[in-house]
């Protein structure tokens, strides 16, 4: 697996969105991925949503 075009966008002071592409070299599939992360009261980040969509096979 290889990650490309990783980006982080701040949506608010405690919510960020990550977007990136993953290429799976075992089956030559490429997927677009997006995650939402929320900063917890203790300062750690927790994923609250993730989606992946295959765009090339």
ZAPAKE-29058 format. One line per 8 residues: their letters; for each residue x, y, z of C-alpha. Coordinates in nm, 3 decimals. Example, Ala and Ser with C-alpha at 12.3 -4.5 7.8 and 13.67 -1.06 7.14 Angstrom:
<nodes>
AS	1.230/-0.450/0.780; 1.367/-0.106/0.714;
</nodes>
This chain:
<nodes>
XXXXXXXX	0.000/0.000/0.000; 0.122/0.348/-0.085; -0.024/0.682/0.025; -0.039/0.990/-0.203; -0.168/1.347/-0.182; -0.221/1.348/0.195; -0.382/1.672/0.314; -0.532/1.804/0.636;
XXXXXXXX	-0.801/2.072/0.644; -0.902/2.238/0.970; -1.283/2.257/0.985; -1.297/2.403/1.338; -1.064/2.433/1.637; -1.125/2.068/1.732; -1.227/1.900/1.400; -0.999/1.822/1.104;
XXXXXXXX	-1.055/1.639/0.777; -0.785/1.429/0.615; -0.794/1.336/0.247; -0.558/1.107/0.063; -0.524/0.839/-0.205; -0.413/0.482/-0.144; -0.267/0.253/-0.409; -0.283/-0.117/-0.327;
XXXXXXXX	0.006/-0.273/-0.517; -0.125/-0.628/-0.458; -0.431/-0.571/-0.679; -0.350/-0.239/-0.856; -0.655/-0.064/-0.709; -0.657/0.305/-0.618; -0.899/0.449/-0.364; -0.982/0.800/-0.245;
XXXXXXXX	-1.008/0.823/0.133; -1.142/1.084/0.371; -1.154/1.091/0.752; -1.289/1.326/1.017; -1.096/1.356/1.344; -1.209/1.518/1.668; -0.975/1.648/1.937; -1.074/1.504/2.274;
XXXXXXXX	-1.064/1.684/2.610; -0.740/1.500/2.697; -0.571/1.638/2.382; -0.574/1.312/2.186; -0.736/1.285/1.842; -1.012/1.031/1.772; -1.140/0.930/1.430; -1.517/0.983/1.407;
XXXXXXXX	-1.577/0.904/1.039; -1.390/0.736/0.753; -1.484/0.669/0.391; -1.298/0.506/0.104; -1.406/0.483/-0.259; -1.229/0.274/-0.525; -1.160/0.489/-0.831; -0.934/0.261/-1.039;
X	-0.908/-0.114/-1.063;
</nodes>
